[in-house]
Amino acid sequence: MIRLPHAVRNDERLLSQLFFMPLVQRNSIVPPLRLAFLMWVFFAVQFFLNIDLGFLGVLPRSAWGLVGIFTAPLVHGSWNHIISNTFPLIFLGTTLFVFYNSVAVRVFVQCYLLTGLCVWIFGRNFYHIGASGLVYGLAFFLISFGFFRKDFKSLSIAIVVVVLYGGIIYGIFPSQPRVSWESHLFGALIGVGSAFTMRKDRSLDYD
């Protein structure tokens, strides 16, 4: 039987996807695991050396506070704080890199840096620490992306994330004075904004 050129190309693309899929899935957990590892390194330094790294958080509208845009997600104040961020970060980050690999780095970086920048501009005047802003960004990206794309895969992922983490919606509202609801709110907004701007990205058709 004579194969048409486009059919040959489709077969080659399918074979390449099948061949590299296990490698892609293995590598997908690496970025969130690296960040989680750094978080625990910072926490171990605090715990064993009995020092407070809170000064590496985001301090709004101060020159030094700009450093916190890069370092704040690595700093946590207690065991409960770091544990509550570690598992969602690994799960949501891995989900992002497995199913939306072509835009995953862009989403991850936007949720990490832009959330911190917004907190620096609009946040209350104390040190904001923790990776919860990033966690909110990833969660709201995965949820809203499903409703923007409206395909079976994206909607299925959105439903799973809603079932597992739907309760985080309450975290975007002011509650406890020392909880950075600003990080939660801006993380969620950056996640939704990223999903909206990337909803028609054609590279996603090959993920």
MIMI-644289 format. One record per atom (N, C-alpha, C): residue number from 1; residue in three letters; atom name; x, y, z. Coordinates in steps of 0.2 Angstrom, whole numbers. Layout:
  nudo  marvex  martor     px     py     pz
   NUM     ALA      CA      X      Y      Z
...
END
This chain:
  nudo  marvex  martor     px     py     pz
     1     MET       N      4     -6      0
     1     MET      CA      0      0      0
     1     MET       C      4      6      0
     2     ILE       N      3     11     -4
     2     ILE      CA      7     17     -4
     2     ILE       C      4     22      1
     3     ARG       N      9     24      5
     3     ARG      CA      8     29     11
     3     ARG       C      9     36      8
     4     LEU       N      4     40     10
     4     LEU      CA      4     47      8
     4     LEU       C      9     51     13
     5     PRO       N     12     56     10
     5     PRO      CA     18     59     14
     5     PRO       C     15     62     21
     6     HIS       N      9     65     22
     6     HIS      CA      7     67     28
     6     HIS       C      5     61     33
     7     ALA       N      3     55     30
     7     ALA      CA      2     50     35
     7     ALA       C      9     47     38
     8     VAL       N     14     47     33
     8     VAL      CA     21     46     36
     8     VAL       C     23     50     41
     9     ARG       N     22     57     40
     9     ARG      CA     24     62     46
     9     ARG       C     20     60     52
    10     ASN       N     13     59     51
    10     ASN      CA      9     58     57
    10     ASN       C     12     51     61
    11     ASP       N     14     46     57
    11     ASP      CA     16     40     60
    11     ASP       C     23     41     64
    12     GLU       N     27     45     61
    12     GLU      CA     34     47     64
    12     GLU       C     33     51     70
    13     ARG       N     28     55     70
    13     ARG      CA     27     59     76
    13     ARG       C     24     55     82
    14     LEU       N     19     51     80
    14     LEU      CA     16     46     85
    14     LEU       C     21     42     88
    15     LEU       N     26     39     84
    15     LEU      CA     31     35     87
    15     LEU       C     36     38     91
    16     SER       N     38     44     89
    16     SER      CA     42     48     93
    16     SER       C     39     50    100
    17     GLN       N     32     52    100
    17     GLN      CA     29     53    106
    17     GLN       C     29     47    111
    18     LEU       N     27     41    108
    18     LEU      CA     27     35    112
    18     LEU       C     34     33    115
    19     PHE       N     39     35    111
    19     PHE      CA     46     33    113
    19     PHE       C     48     37    119
    20     PHE       N     47     44    118
    20     PHE      CA     49     49    123
    20     PHE       C     45     50    129
    21     MET       N     39     47    129
    21     MET      CA     34     48    134
    21     MET       C     36     46    141
    22     PRO       N     39     40    142
    22     PRO      CA     42     39    149
    22     PRO       C     47     44    151
    23     LEU       N     51     46    146
    23     LEU      CA     56     51    148
    23     LEU       C     53     57    150
    24     VAL       N     48     59    147
    24     VAL      CA     45     66    148
    24     VAL       C     42     65    155
    25     GLN       N     38     60    156
    25     GLN      CA     35     59    163
    25     GLN       C     40     59    169
    26     ARG       N     45     55    168
    26     ARG      CA     50     55    173
    26     ARG       C     53     62    174
    27     ASN       N     55     66    169
    27     ASN      CA     57     72    170
    27     ASN       C     53     77    173
    28     SER       N     46     76    172
    28     SER      CA     41     81    174
    28     SER       C     41     82    181
    29     ILE       N     43     78    185
    29     ILE      CA     43     79    193
    29     ILE       C     49     82    195
    30     VAL       N     54     83    190
    30     VAL      CA     61     86    192
    30     VAL       C     60     93    195
    31     PRO       N     57     98    191
    31     PRO      CA     57    105    193
    31     PRO       C     53    106    200
    32     PRO       N     47    103    201
    32     PRO      CA     44    104    207
    32     PRO       C     48    101    213
    33     LEU       N     51     95    212
    33     LEU      CA     55     92    217
    33     LEU       C     62     96    219
    34     ARG       N     65     99    214
    34     ARG      CA     70    103    215
    34     ARG       C     68    109    219
    35     LEU       N     63    112    218
    35     LEU      CA     61    118    222
    35     LEU       C     59    115    229
    36     ALA       N     55    110    230
    36     ALA      CA     54    107    236
    36     ALA       C     60    105    240
    37     PHE       N     65    103    237
    37     PHE      CA     71    101    240
    37     PHE       C     75    108    243
    38     LEU       N     75    113    239
    38     LEU      CA     77    119    241
    38     LEU       C     74    122    247
    39     MET       N     67    121    247
    39     MET      CA     63    124    253
    39     MET       C     65    120    259
    40     TRP       N     66    113    259
    40     TRP      CA     68    110    264
    40     TRP       C     75    111    267
    41     VAL       N     80    113    262
    41     VAL      CA     86    115    264
    41     VAL       C     86    121    268
    42     PHE       N     82    126    266
    42     PHE      CA     81    132    269
    42     PHE       C     78    131    276
    43     PHE       N     73    127    276
    43     PHE      CA     70    125    283
    43     PHE       C     75    122    287
    44     ALA       N     79    117    285
    44     ALA      CA     84    114    289
    44     ALA       C     89    119    292
    45     VAL       N     91    123    288
    45     VAL      CA     96    129    290
    45     VAL       C     93    132    296
    46     GLN       N     87    134    295
    46     GLN      CA     83    138    301
    46     GLN       C     83    134    307
    47     PHE       N     81    127    306
    47     PHE      CA     79    123    312
    47     PHE       C     85    121    315
    48     PHE       N     91    119    312
    48     PHE      CA     97    116    315
    48     PHE       C    101    122    318
    49     LEU       N    101    128    314
    49     LEU      CA    105    133    316
    49     LEU       C    102    138    321
    50     ASN       N     95    137    321
    50     ASN      CA     91    141    326
    50     ASN       C     91    149    323
    51     ILE       N     91    150    317
    51     ILE      CA     91    157    314
    51     ILE       C     84    158    311
    52     ASP       N     82    164    310
    52     ASP      CA     76    166    307
    52     ASP       C     78    169    300
    53     LEU       N     75    165    295
    53     LEU      CA     77    168    288
    53     LEU       C     71    172    285
    54     GLY       N     67    174    289
    54     GLY      CA     61    178    287
    54     GLY       C     63    184    284
    55     PHE       N     69    187    285
    55     PHE      CA     71    193    281
    55     PHE       C     72    192    274
    56     LEU       N     71    186    272
    56     LEU      CA     72    184    265
    56     LEU       C     65    184    261
    57     GLY       N     60    186    265
    57     GLY      CA     53    186    262
    57     GLY       C     52    193    258
    58     VAL       N     46    193    256
    58     VAL      CA     44    199    252
    58     VAL       C     42    205    257
    59     LEU       N     46    210    257
    59     LEU      CA     44    216    261
    59     LEU       C     42    221    256
    60     PRO       N     35    223    256
    60     PRO      CA     32    227    251
    60     PRO       C     35    234    251
    61     ARG       N     36    236    245
    61     ARG      CA     39    243    243
    61     ARG       C     45    245    247
    62     SER       N     49    240    248
    62     SER      CA     56    242    250
    62     SER       C     61    239    245
    63     ALA       N     67    242    245
    63     ALA      CA     72    240    241
    63     ALA       C     74    233    242
    64     TRP       N     75    231    249
    64     TRP      CA     78    225    251
    64     TRP       C     72    219    249
    65     GLY       N     66    222    250
    65     GLY      CA     60    217    249
    65     GLY       C     60    214    242
    66     LEU       N     63    217    237
    66     LEU      CA     63    215    230
    66     LEU       C     67    208    230
    67     VAL       N     72    207    235
    67     VAL      CA     75    201    235
    67     VAL       C     70    195    236
    68     GLY       N     65    196    240
    68     GLY      CA     61    191    242
    68     GLY       C     56    189    237
    69     ILE       N     56    192    231
    69     ILE      CA     53    190    225
    69     ILE       C     56    183    223
    70     PHE       N     62    182    224
    70     PHE      CA     66    176    222
    70     PHE       C     66    171    228
    71     THR       N     67    174    234
    71     THR      CA     68    169    239
    71     THR       C     62    168    244
    72     ALA       N     57    172    244
    72     ALA      CA     52    171    249
    72     ALA       C     48    164    248
    73     PRO       N     47    161    242
    73     PRO      CA     44    154    242
    73     PRO       C     48    149    245
    74     LEU       N     55    150    246
    74     LEU      CA     59    145    249
    74     LEU       C     59    145    257
    75     VAL       N     56    150    260
    75     VAL      CA     57    151    267
    75     VAL       C     50    150    270
    76     HIS       N     50    146    275
    76     HIS      CA     44    144    279
    76     HIS       C     45    144    286
    77     GLY       N     40    146    290
    77     GLY      CA     40    148    297
    77     GLY       C     39    142    302
    78     SER       N     36    136    299
    78     SER      CA     35    131    304
    78     SER       C     35    124    300
    79     TRP       N     34    119    304
    79     TRP      CA     34    112    301
    79     TRP       C     27    112    297
    80     ASN       N     22    114    300
    80     ASN      CA     15    114    297
    80     ASN       C     15    118    290
    81     HIS       N     19    124    291
    81     HIS      CA     19    128    285
    81     HIS       C     22    125    279
    82     ILE       N     28    122    280
    82     ILE      CA     32    119    274
    82     ILE       C     28    113    272
    83     ILE       N     26    109    276
    83     ILE      CA     23    102    274
    83     ILE       C     16    104    270
    84     SER       N     12    109    272
    84     SER      CA      6    111    269
    84     SER       C      8    113    262
    85     ASN       N     14    116    261
    85     ASN      CA     15    118    254
    85     ASN       C     19    113    250
    86     THR       N     23    108    253
    86     THR      CA     27    104    249
    86     THR       C     23     99    245
    87     PHE       N     18     96    248
    87     PHE      CA     14     91    244
    87     PHE       C     10     94    238
    88     PRO       N      6     99    240
    88     PRO      CA      3    102    234
    88     PRO       C      7    105    228
    89     LEU       N     13    107    230
    89     LEU      CA     18    110    225
    89     LEU       C     20    104    221
    90     ILE       N     22     98    224
    90     ILE      CA     25     93    220
    90     ILE       C     19     90    216
    91     PHE       N     13     89    218
    91     PHE      CA      7     86    214
    91     PHE       C      5     91    209
    92     LEU       N      4     97    210
    92     LEU      CA      2    102    205
    92     LEU       C      7    103    200
    93     GLY       N     14    104    202
    93     GLY      CA     19    105    198
    93     GLY       C     20     99    193
    94     THR       N     20     93    196
    94     THR      CA     21     87    191
    94     THR       C     15     87    186
    95     THR       N      9     88    189
    95     THR      CA      3     88    184
    95     THR       C      4     93    178
    96     LEU       N      6     99    180
    96     LEU      CA      8    104    175
    96     LEU       C     13    102    170
    97     PHE       N     18     99    172
    97     PHE      CA     24     97    168
    97     PHE       C     22     91    164
    98     VAL       N     18     87    166
    98     VAL      CA     16     81    163
    98     VAL       C     11     82    157
    99     PHE       N      6     86    159
    99     PHE      CA      1     87    154
    99     PHE       C      1     93    150
   100     TYR       N      5     98    152
   100     TYR      CA      6    104    148
   100     TYR       C     13    106    148
   101     ASN       N     17    101    146
   101     ASN      CA     24    102    146
   101     ASN       C     27    108    142
   102     SER       N     23    109    136
   102     SER      CA     26    115    132
   102     SER       C     25    122    135
   103     VAL       N     21    123    139
   103     VAL      CA     20    129    143
   103     VAL       C     22    129    150
   104     ALA       N     24    123    152
   104     ALA      CA     25    122    160
   104     ALA       C     30    127    163
   105     VAL       N     36    128    159
   105     VAL      CA     41    132    162
   105     VAL       C     38    139    163
   106     ARG       N     35    142    157
   106     ARG      CA     32    149    157
   106     ARG       C     27    150    163
   107     VAL       N     23    145    164
   107     VAL      CA     18    145    169
   107     VAL       C     21    145    176
   108     PHE       N     26    141    177
   108     PHE      CA     29    140    183
   108     PHE       C     33    147    185
   109     VAL       N     36    149    180
   109     VAL      CA     40    156    182
   109     VAL       C     35    161    183
   110     GLN       N     30    162    179
   110     GLN      CA     25    168    180
   110     GLN       C     22    167    187
   111     CYS       N     20    161    189
   111     CYS      CA     17    161    195
   111     CYS       C     22    162    201
   112     TYR       N     28    160    200
   112     TYR      CA     33    161    205
   112     TYR       C     35    169    206
   113     LEU       N     37    172    200
   113     LEU      CA     39    179    200
   113     LEU       C     34    184    200
   114     LEU       N     29    183    196
   114     LEU      CA     24    189    196
   114     LEU       C     20    189    202
   115     THR       N     19    183    206
   115     THR      CA     15    183    212
   115     THR       C     19    187    217
   116     GLY       N     26    186    217
   116     GLY      CA     30    190    222
   116     GLY       C     30    197    221
   117     LEU       N     30    199    214
   117     LEU      CA     30    206    212
   117     LEU       C     24    209    214
   118     CYS       N     18    206    213
   118     CYS      CA     12    209    215
   118     CYS       C     11    210    223
   119     VAL       N     14    205    226
   119     VAL      CA     14    206    234
   119     VAL       C     18    212    236
   120     TRP       N     24    213    232
   120     TRP      CA     29    218    234
   120     TRP       C     25    225    233
   121     ILE       N     21    225    228
   121     ILE      CA     18    232    226
   121     ILE       C     12    233    230
   122     PHE       N      8    228    232
   122     PHE      CA      1    229    235
   122     PHE       C      1    226    242
   123     GLY       N      5    222    244
   123     GLY      CA      5    218    250
   123     GLY       C      5    223    256
   124     ARG       N      3    220    262
   124     ARG      CA      4    223    268
   124     ARG       C     11    224    270
   125     ASN       N     13    228    275
   125     ASN      CA     20    230    276
   125     ASN       C     23    225    282
   126     PHE       N     23    219    280
   126     PHE      CA     27    214    284
   126     PHE       C     30    209    279
   127     TYR       N     35    205    282
   127     TYR      CA     38    200    277
   127     TYR       C     33    194    275
   128     HIS       N     32    193    269
   128     HIS      CA     28    188    266
   128     HIS       C     33    182    264
   129     ILE       N     31    176    267
   129     ILE      CA     36    170    266
   129     ILE       C     31    164    264
   130     GLY       N     35    159    261
   130     GLY      CA     31    153    259
   130     GLY       C     29    152    252
   131     ALA       N     28    146    250
   131     ALA      CA     27    145    243
   131     ALA       C     20    144    241
   132     SER       N     15    147    246
   132     SER      CA      8    146    245
   132     SER       C      6    150    239
   133     GLY       N      9    156    237
   133     GLY      CA      7    160    232
   133     GLY       C      8    156    225
   134     LEU       N     14    152    225
   134     LEU      CA     15    148    219
   134     LEU       C     10    142    219
   135     VAL       N      9    139    224
   135     VAL      CA      4    134    225
   135     VAL       C     -3    136    222
   136     TYR       N     -5    142    224
   136     TYR      CA    -12    145    222
   136     TYR       C    -11    146    215
   137     GLY       N     -6    149    212
   137     GLY      CA     -5    150    205
   137     GLY       C     -6    144    201
   138     LEU       N     -3    138    203
   138     LEU      CA     -3    132    199
   138     LEU       C    -10    129    199
   139     ALA       N    -13    129    205
   139     ALA      CA    -20    126    206
   139     ALA       C    -25    130    202
   140     PHE       N    -25    137    202
   140     PHE      CA    -30    141    198
   140     PHE       C    -28    140    191
   141     PHE       N    -22    140    189
   141     PHE      CA    -20    139    182
   141     PHE       C    -24    132    179
   142     LEU       N    -22    127    183
   142     LEU      CA    -25    120    181
   142     LEU       C    -33    120    181
   143     ILE       N    -36    123    186
   143     ILE      CA    -43    123    186
   143     ILE       C    -46    128    180
   144     SER       N    -44    134    180
   144     SER      CA    -46    138    175
   144     SER       C    -45    136    168
   145     PHE       N    -39    133    167
   145     PHE      CA    -37    131    160
   145     PHE       C    -42    126    157
   146     GLY       N    -44    122    161
   146     GLY      CA    -49    117    159
   146     GLY       C    -55    120    156
   147     PHE       N    -58    125    160
   147     PHE      CA    -64    129    157
   147     PHE       C    -63    133    151
   148     PHE       N    -56    136    151
   148     PHE      CA    -55    140    145
   148     PHE       C    -54    135    139
   149     ARG       N    -51    130    139
   149     ARG      CA    -49    125    134
   149     ARG       C    -55    121    132
   150     LYS       N    -59    119    137
   150     LYS      CA    -65    115    136
   150     LYS       C    -64    108    132
   151     ASP       N    -58    106    132
   151     ASP      CA    -57     99    130
   151     ASP       C    -57     94    135
   152     PHE       N    -57     87    134
   152     PHE      CA    -59     82    139
   152     PHE       C    -53     82    144
   153     LYS       N    -47     82    141
   153     LYS      CA    -41     82    145
   153     LYS       C    -40     87    150
   154     SER       N    -41     93    148
   154     SER      CA    -41     99    152
   154     SER       C    -46    100    157
   155     LEU       N    -52     98    155
   155     LEU      CA    -58     98    160
   155     LEU       C    -57     92    165
   156     SER       N    -55     87    163
   156     SER      CA    -53     81    168
   156     SER       C    -48     83    173
   157     ILE       N    -43     86    171
   157     ILE      CA    -38     89    176
   157     ILE       C    -41     94    180
   158     ALA       N    -45     99    178
   158     ALA      CA    -48    104    182
   158     ALA       C    -52    101    187
   159     ILE       N    -56     96    185
   159     ILE      CA    -61     93    190
   159     ILE       C    -57     90    196
   160     VAL       N    -52     86    194
   160     VAL      CA    -48     83    199
   160     VAL       C    -45     88    204
   161     VAL       N    -42     93    201
   161     VAL      CA    -39     98    206
   161     VAL       C    -44    102    210
   162     VAL       N    -50    103    207
   162     VAL      CA    -56    106    211
   162     VAL       C    -58    101    217
   163     VAL       N    -58     95    215
   163     VAL      CA    -60     90    221
   163     VAL       C    -55     90    226
   164     LEU       N    -48     90    224
   164     LEU      CA    -43     89    229
   164     LEU       C    -41     96    233
   165     TYR       N    -42    101    229
   165     TYR      CA    -40    108    232
   165     TYR       C    -45    113    231
   166     GLY       N    -51    112    230
   166     GLY      CA    -56    117    229
   166     GLY       C    -57    121    235
   167     GLY       N    -55    119    241
   167     GLY      CA    -56    123    247
   167     GLY       C    -51    129    248
   168     ILE       N    -46    129    244
   168     ILE      CA    -41    134    244
   168     ILE       C    -44    141    242
   169     ILE       N    -50    141    239
   169     ILE      CA    -53    147    237
   169     ILE       C    -54    152    243
   170     TYR       N    -55    149    249
   170     TYR      CA    -56    153    255
   170     TYR       C    -50    156    257
   171     GLY       N    -44    154    255
   171     GLY      CA    -38    157    257
   171     GLY       C    -36    164    253
   172     ILE       N    -40    166    248
   172     ILE      CA    -39    172    245
   172     ILE       C    -42    178    249
   173     PHE       N    -46    176    254
   173     PHE      CA    -49    182    258
   173     PHE       C    -45    183    264
   174     PRO       N    -45    189    267
   174     PRO      CA    -42    190    273
   174     PRO       C    -45    186    279
   175     SER       N    -40    183    283
   175     SER      CA    -42    179    288
   175     SER       C    -38    180    294
   176     GLN       N    -33    176    295
   176     GLN      CA    -28    177    301
   176     GLN       C    -23    183    299
   177     PRO       N    -22    187    304
   177     PRO      CA    -18    193    303
   177     PRO       C    -11    191    300
   178     ARG       N     -8    186    302
   178     ARG      CA     -1    184    300
   178     ARG       C     -1    179    294
   179     VAL       N     -6    178    291
   179     VAL      CA     -7    174    285
   179     VAL       C     -7    179    279
   180     SER       N     -2    177    274
   180     SER      CA     -2    182    268
   180     SER       C     -7    180    263
   181     TRP       N    -13    182    264
   181     TRP      CA    -19    181    259
   181     TRP       C    -17    184    253
   182     GLU       N    -13    190    253
   182     GLU      CA    -11    193    247
   182     GLU       C     -7    188    242
   183     SER       N     -3    184    245
   183     SER      CA      1    179    241
   183     SER       C     -4    174    238
   184     HIS       N     -9    172    241
   184     HIS      CA    -14    168    239
   184     HIS       C    -18    171    233
   185     LEU       N    -21    177    235
   185     LEU      CA    -25    181    230
   185     LEU       C    -21    182    223
   186     PHE       N    -15    185    224
   186     PHE      CA    -11    186    218
   186     PHE       C     -9    180    214
   187     GLY       N     -7    175    218
   187     GLY      CA     -6    169    215
   187     GLY       C    -12    166    211
   188     ALA       N    -18    166    214
   188     ALA      CA    -23    164    210
   188     ALA       C    -25    168    204
   189     LEU       N    -24    175    204
   189     LEU      CA    -25    179    198
   189     LEU       C    -20    178    193
   190     ILE       N    -14    177    195
   190     ILE      CA     -8    176    190
   190     ILE       C    -10    169    187
   191     GLY       N    -12    164    190
   191     GLY      CA    -14    158    188
   191     GLY       C    -19    158    182
   192     VAL       N    -25    162    184
   192     VAL      CA    -30    162    180
   192     VAL       C    -28    166    173
   193     GLY       N    -24    172    175
   193     GLY      CA    -22    176    169
   193     GLY       C    -18    172    164
   194     SER       N    -13    168    167
   194     SER      CA     -9    163    163
   194     SER       C    -13    159    159
   195     ALA       N    -18    156    162
   195     ALA      CA    -22    151    158
   195     ALA       C    -26    154    153
   196     PHE       N    -29    161    154
   196     PHE      CA    -32    164    149
   196     PHE       C    -28    166    143
   197     THR       N    -22    168    144
   197     THR      CA    -17    170    139
   197     THR       C    -15    164    135
   198     MET       N    -14    159    138
   198     MET      CA    -12    153    135
   198     MET       C    -17    148    132
   199     ARG       N    -23    150    133
   199     ARG      CA    -29    145    131
   199     ARG       C    -28    143    124
   200     LYS       N    -26    147    119
   200     LYS      CA    -26    145    112
   200     LYS       C    -19    144    110
   201     ASP       N    -14    143    114
   201     ASP      CA     -7    141    112
   201     ASP       C     -7    134    108
   202     ARG       N     -5    135    102
   202     ARG      CA     -6    129     98
   202     ARG       C     -1    123    100
   203     SER       N      5    125    103
   203     SER      CA     10    120    105
   203     SER       C      6    115    110
   204     LEU       N      1    117    113
   204     LEU      CA     -2    112    118
   204     LEU       C     -6    107    114
   205     ASP       N     -7    107    108
   205     ASP      CA    -10    102    104
   205     ASP       C     -6     96    104
   206     TYR       N      1     97    105
   206     TYR      CA      5     91    104
   206     TYR       C      7     88    111
   207     ASP       N      5     91    116
   207     ASP      CA      6     88    123
   207     ASP       C      2     82    124
END
